[in-house]
Each structure stands twice: as C-alpha cells, then as structure tokens.
Amino acid sequence: MTTTEISPPLDQRLLSLLVCPVTKGPLVYDREASELISERAGLAFPVRDGIPVMLPEEARKL
C-alpha cells in the first residue's frame, strides 16, 4: 500500500470487540495509518489487508 492509499474501514462490530492485548483497554482506529492505537500502552498495532495484528511484538511504539 502506498502512502496515498487509505485502507478500507474496519468493521465497526469487530472494532467494538477488540481491546489492547497489553492493557485490555480501548483502541482507536487510525484509518490513514492503518493502525489500532492503544494510548494507555503507547502502542500502535498494524492492520494488514483489513486484519488487525494484535501481537505486542508487531506493534509500533508511540
């Protein structure tokens, strides 16, 4: 995906079920960056091809 492409929206039902695997807290979807942000953990989890990758070792530190 190029920097000008924006990923498709995540299913809102899926987003409402997901929590941060580290803090069990809420996540915020950043569609432009294609990431799920956990502000409490200071991590950004990637969304690849519409699939959230919820592994702490795959997350980017904020």
C-alpha positions as CSV (number, residue, x, y, z in Angstrom):
1,M,0.0,0.0,0.0
2,T,1.4,3.4,-1.0
3,T,1.3,6.4,1.3
4,T,-1.6,7.9,-0.7
5,E,-3.8,4.8,-0.3
6,I,-6.1,4.6,2.7
7,S,-7.1,1.2,3.9
8,P,-10.7,0.1,3.9
9,P,-12.7,0.8,7.0
10,L,-12.6,-1.8,9.7
11,D,-15.9,-3.5,10.5
12,Q,-17.4,-1.5,13.4
13,R,-18.6,-4.7,15.1
14,L,-15.0,-6.1,15.1
15,L,-13.6,-2.8,16.3
16,S,-16.1,-2.7,19.2
17,L,-14.9,-6.2,20.3
18,L,-11.2,-5.6,20.1
19,V,-9.2,-4.4,23.1
20,C,-5.5,-3.8,23.6
21,P,-3.8,-7.2,24.4
22,V,-1.4,-5.4,26.9
23,T,-3.8,-3.2,28.9
24,K,-7.2,-4.7,28.0
25,G,-8.2,-1.1,27.3
26,P,-9.9,0.6,24.3
27,L,-8.3,1.0,20.9
28,V,-8.7,3.9,18.4
29,Y,-8.6,3.1,14.7
30,D,-6.4,5.4,12.6
31,R,-7.6,4.6,9.1
32,E,-4.9,6.8,7.4
33,A,-2.1,5.0,9.2
34,S,-3.9,1.6,9.1
35,E,-3.3,1.1,12.8
36,L,-5.1,0.5,16.0
37,I,-3.8,2.8,18.7
38,S,-3.7,1.9,22.4
39,E,-3.0,5.2,24.1
40,R,-2.6,3.6,27.5
41,A,0.1,1.1,26.3
42,G,1.7,3.7,23.9
43,L,1.5,1.2,21.1
44,A,0.1,1.2,17.5
45,F,-1.0,-2.2,16.2
46,P,-0.9,-2.6,12.4
47,V,-3.9,-3.5,10.3
48,R,-2.8,-5.5,7.3
49,D,-5.2,-6.3,4.5
50,G,-8.1,-5.4,6.8
51,I,-6.9,-7.8,9.5
52,P,-5.7,-6.4,12.9
53,V,-2.4,-7.8,14.0
54,M,-2.8,-7.8,17.8
55,L,0.7,-9.1,18.8
56,P,2.7,-6.8,21.1
57,E,5.9,-7.7,19.3
58,E,4.4,-6.5,16.0
59,A,3.2,-3.1,17.5
60,R,5.0,0.2,16.9
61,K,5.9,2.2,20.0
62,L,4.3,5.7,20.0
